[in-house]
Amino acid sequence: MKYIPSFLISLFILILLTMPSNSFSQRGMKGQGRNNSWNTGAQYNRLYDKKTVETFLGEVTALDTLPPQKGMRGGIHVVLKNDKETISVHLGPSWFLEKQKVKVTISDKIAVTGSRITYQDKPAIIAAEVKKGEELLKLRDENGMPLWSGRK
């Protein structure tokens, strides 16, 4: 067996201890960061309330990719309009939606099931699922837990 000088072992341990630990410990699903507002325990996601879940049918009149904001990665929301109301629908983080088979585009007629909330003093819906024809885009489970969180 070869002898490894103790100073080499000490040097190796020192390097390990000085590596930025937050680059490993604060990463969330897909490297999105623990403090990201899209993540499960974030304040934004706590707005989802099972008691206010409804289904809203309408036509997509706008589709916006929101740039990253303080504490929140970029997201996608749509504006839905029907005979009674026009409402903003929050779908989820861009990186998650880009990987889904179901795509929502302007002029689509969709049914969104989700929690009606007030966001920035305006009515909105945090979507749990989007039905487009026979296609279904699932975004949250029955308790409102985001599917991008990686939790079951």
Secondary structure by P-SEA (a helix, b strand, c coil): cccccaaaaaaaaaaaaaccccccccccccccccccccccccccccccccccbbbbbbccccccccccccccccbbbbbbbcccbbbbbbbccaaaaaacccccccccccccbbbbbbcccbbbbbccbbbcccbbbbcccccccccccccc
